[in-house]
Amino acid sequence: MAGNSTDSGRSVTSKVVSILLTFTDGNVQSLTEIARLAGLPISTAHRLVTELAAWGVLERSDDAHYRAGVPLKVIGSHAAQGSSLNERARRVMEDVSVATRADVRLGVLDGLQVAYAEKAVGHRPSSTFACTDPLPLHATAMGKALLAFSPSELVDSLLEQGLDRYTPYTLTTADRLRRSLAATRVTRVALCRWELELGSSAVAVPVFGGGGSVVAALELKVRDLRTELHTMQPALLVAARCLSRELAVGQPFGRRPLGERRAVAADLRPSAAARVHSRVNGVTA
């Protein structure tokens, strides 16, 4: 066991952190083991561990051993999910950008806005989600892809806030936005033509995680939806389906049997539903 000398000069924060770091492997251990691993006297470890257990950060078993509590597990789970999405999405974005020669964005909900990472055409790596200027949900393709598969309460909150007009083409009424979202739910494709910026168009598709909830949206910038949608949409749909499957089961799509990958690709060929979506949005595919 560590002596008292190891305790001198250390802040309370450093002591608590050293205790929590002894549970990084999800192990169960005694107070003596915690004190030894954290380099703390038994008395100090006992006082801090008891307080952490009172808060539920640590759990005490019947045999006087301790394990990570629910709050720590939740934090770890969320961190792992975010890391998984970021890493897996980065590879997918790079592949799609190379295949389509277009800029790719991955958007995630940020309140009533959409934060995003972007991969521009070329060798520059994709950015992170530390976006200082989130974009509006209703005026972007990725935003509409997220809205279409989010709880209706989110759409209601957005409508209550009001839909800002950015160009003459922005959807600023509840009826027009709801019709657009309904078409996206049918086709799983969201379109944006000059709604945020004149001359700028995009197509986006939702990405789903475990449990079938929407976690992100993949978006491609296009110059002309009328001429480019039919070539961009299949690649984007396949990429989103692959990313969704990876997030749902934790298995890279590239390691799945070839027959299954071909079946997924066949399922994502342009359909009649996609053509209906184009007509609803005023675009001829």
C-alpha positions in Angstrom: 0.0 0.0 0.0 1.2 3.5 -0.8 2.4 5.6 2.1 1.2 9.0 3.2 4.0 10.7 1.2 2.2 9.9 -2.0 -0.8 11.9 -0.7 1.0 15.1 0.1 0.6 18.0 -2.3 -2.2 16.4 -4.3 -5.4 18.2 -5.0 -8.8 16.6 -4.2 -9.5 16.5 -8.0 -6.4 14.6 -8.7 -7.2 12.0 -6.0 -10.8 11.5 -7.3 -9.5 11.2 -10.9 -6.9 8.6 -9.9 -9.6 6.6 -8.2 -11.9 6.7 -11.2 -9.1 5.7 -13.6 -8.7 2.5 -11.7 -12.1 1.4 -13.2 -11.2 1.9 -16.9 -11.3 -1.8 -17.6 -14.8 -2.3 -16.0 -13.3 -4.3 -13.2 -14.5 -4.8 -9.6 -12.0 -4.2 -6.8 -11.6 -3.8 -3.1 -10.9 -0.6 -1.2 -7.3 -1.8 -0.6 -6.8 -2.4 -4.4 -8.3 1.0 -5.2 -5.9 2.7 -2.7 -2.9 0.9 -4.1 -3.7 1.6 -7.7 -4.5 5.3 -7.0 -1.5 5.8 -4.8 -3.6 6.9 -1.9 -3.6 6.1 1.9 -6.5 3.8 2.8 -8.1 6.5 4.9 -8.2 8.9 2.0 -9.4 6.3 -0.4 -12.1 5.2 2.0 -13.4 8.8 2.4 -13.5 9.6 -1.3 -14.8 6.2 -2.5 -17.6 6.4 0.1 -18.6 9.9 -1.2 -18.5 8.7 -4.8 -20.6 5.7 -3.9 -23.1 8.0 -2.2 -23.5 10.0 -5.5 -23.9 6.7 -7.4 -20.7 7.3 -9.4 -19.4 4.0 -7.9 -21.4 1.0 -6.7 -20.7 -1.0 -3.6 -21.3 -4.8 -3.7 -22.4 -6.9 -0.8 -18.8 -8.2 -0.3 -17.5 -4.6 0.1 -16.1 -4.4 -3.4 -16.7 -1.5 -5.8 -17.5 -1.1 -9.5 -18.3 1.7 -11.9 -21.8 3.1 -11.3 -24.5 3.9 -13.9 -23.4 7.6 -14.5 -19.9 6.5 -15.4 -21.2 3.8 -17.7 -23.6 6.2 -19.5 -20.8 8.7 -20.0 -18.5 6.0 -21.4 -21.3 4.7 -23.7 -22.0 8.1 -25.1 -18.3 8.8 -25.7 -17.9 5.5 -27.5 -20.9 6.1 -29.7 -19.7 9.6 -30.6 -16.2 8.3 -31.4 -17.6 5.4 -33.4 -19.8 7.7 -35.5 -17.0 10.2 -36.1 -14.4 7.5 -37.1 -16.7 5.4 -39.2 -18.3 8.5 -40.9 -14.9 9.9 -41.7 -14.0 6.9 -43.8 -17.4 6.9 -45.5 -17.2 10.6 -46.3 -13.8 10.2 -47.9 -14.9 7.3 -50.0 -18.1 9.1 -51.2 -16.1 12.3 -52.0 -13.7 10.3 -54.2 -16.5 8.4 -55.9 -18.7 11.4 -56.7 -16.0 14.2 -56.9 -18.3 16.3 -54.7 -18.1 17.9 -51.3 -19.6 15.7 -48.5 -21.1 16.7 -45.2 -22.2 14.7 -42.2 -24.8 16.6 -40.1 -26.0 15.9 -36.6 -28.7 17.6 -34.6 -27.6 20.6 -32.5 -30.8 21.8 -30.8 -32.9 23.3 -33.6 -29.9 23.5 -35.9 -27.6 21.1 -37.6 -23.9 20.9 -36.8 -21.7 19.2 -39.4 -18.4 17.8 -40.5 -17.3 18.4 -44.1 -15.0 16.6 -46.5 -14.2 18.8 -49.5 -13.0 17.3 -52.8 -9.3 16.7 -52.7 -6.8 15.4 -50.2 -7.7 17.7 -47.3 -9.1 15.5 -44.4 -12.6 15.9 -43.2 -13.3 18.3 -40.3 -14.7 17.6 -36.9 -18.1 18.5 -35.5 -16.6 21.6 -33.8 -18.6 23.8 -36.2 -18.8 27.4 -35.0 -21.7 28.3 -37.3 -24.5 25.6 -37.3 -26.9 25.7 -40.2 -30.7 25.8 -40.2 -32.6 22.5 -40.3 -35.4 23.6 -42.7 -33.1 25.2 -45.3 -30.5 22.4 -45.7 -30.9 18.9 -47.2 -29.1 17.3 -44.3 -31.3 19.2 -41.9 -34.5 18.0 -43.6 -33.2 14.4 -43.6 -32.8 14.7 -39.9 -36.1 16.3 -39.3 -38.0 13.8 -41.4 -37.1 10.9 -39.0 -37.0 12.8 -35.7 -39.9 12.9 -33.2 -42.7 15.2 -34.3 -42.1 17.3 -31.3 -38.9 18.5 -32.8 -40.7 19.7 -36.0 -43.4 21.4 -33.9 -40.7 23.2 -31.8 -39.0 24.4 -35.0 -42.3 25.7 -36.5 -43.1 27.5 -33.2 -39.7 29.2 -33.4 -40.4 30.3 -37.0 -38.8 29.5 -40.3 -36.3 32.1 -41.4 -36.2 33.0 -45.1 -32.8 32.9 -46.7 -33.7 33.0 -50.4 -37.0 33.2 -52.3 -36.9 29.4 -52.4 -36.7 28.7 -48.7 -39.5 26.7 -47.2 -41.1 29.1 -44.7 -44.6 27.7 -44.2 -45.6 24.7 -42.1 -47.5 23.1 -45.0 -44.6 23.2 -47.4 -42.1 21.9 -44.9 -44.3 19.1 -43.7 -44.9 18.0 -47.4 -41.2 18.0 -48.0 -40.5 15.9 -44.9 -43.3 13.5 -45.8 -41.7 12.9 -49.2 -38.3 12.3 -47.5 -39.8 9.7 -45.2 -41.1 7.8 -48.3 -37.9 8.0 -50.3 -35.3 8.5 -47.6 -33.9 11.3 -49.7 -34.0 15.0 -48.9 -33.4 17.7 -51.5 -32.5 21.3 -51.2 -32.5 23.6 -54.2 -31.3 27.2 -53.6 -33.0 27.3 -50.2 -30.1 28.4 -48.2 -27.9 30.1 -50.8 -28.8 31.0 -54.4 -27.1 28.7 -56.9 -26.3 26.0 -54.2 -28.2 22.7 -54.1 -27.7 19.5 -52.2 -29.1 16.0 -51.7 -29.0 14.2 -48.3 -30.0 10.9 -46.8 -30.5 9.8 -43.1 -28.1 7.6 -41.2 -29.6 5.3 -38.5 -28.0 3.9 -35.4 -28.9 0.9 -33.2 -32.6 0.8 -32.5 -33.5 2.5 -35.7 -33.2 6.1 -34.5 -31.7 8.7 -36.8 -28.3 9.8 -35.7 -26.9 11.8 -38.6 -27.4 12.7 -42.3 -25.0 12.4 -45.2 -25.2 15.3 -47.7 -23.7 15.9 -51.1 -23.4 19.3 -52.7 -24.5 19.3 -56.3 -24.4 22.0 -59.0 -27.6 21.0 -60.8 -30.1 18.6 -59.2 -31.8 18.0 -62.6 -28.7 16.6 -64.2 -26.7 15.2 -61.3 -29.3 13.7 -58.9 -29.5 10.4 -60.8 -25.8 9.8 -60.5 -25.2 11.2 -57.0 -28.2 9.6 -55.2 -27.3 5.9 -55.6 -23.8 6.4 -54.2 -25.1 8.4 -51.2 -27.8 5.9 -50.4 -25.4 3.0 -50.4 -22.9 4.9 -48.2 -25.7 5.8 -45.7 -27.0 2.3 -45.6 -23.5 0.9 -45.0 -22.8 3.4 -42.3 -26.1 2.7 -40.6 -25.4 -1.0 -40.6 -21.9 -0.5 -39.1 -23.4 1.7 -36.3 -26.2 -0.7 -35.7 -24.1 -3.9 -35.4 -20.5 -2.6 -35.0 -19.3 -4.6 -38.0 -17.6 -2.9 -40.9 -19.6 -3.3 -44.0 -16.5 -4.3 -46.0 -16.2 -7.5 -43.9 -19.7 -8.7 -44.6 -20.3 -11.5 -47.1 -20.2 -10.4 -50.8 -23.7 -11.6 -51.4 -25.1 -9.4 -48.6 -23.2 -6.4 -49.9 -24.6 -6.9 -53.4 -28.1 -7.3 -52.0 -27.9 -4.0 -50.2 -26.6 -2.3 -53.3 -29.5 -3.8 -55.3 -32.0 -2.5 -52.7 -30.7 1.0 -53.2 -31.1 1.4 -56.9 -33.1 4.4 -57.9 -36.8 3.6 -57.4 -40.2 4.9 -58.5 -40.5 6.4 -55.0 -37.4 8.5 -55.6 -38.9 9.9 -58.8 -42.1 10.8 -56.9 -39.9 12.7 -54.3 -38.2 14.6 -57.2 -41.6 15.7 -58.5 -42.8 16.8 -55.1 -39.7 19.0 -54.8 -39.9 20.3 -58.3 -36.9 18.4 -59.6 -36.9 16.2 -62.6 -34.5 13.3 -62.1 
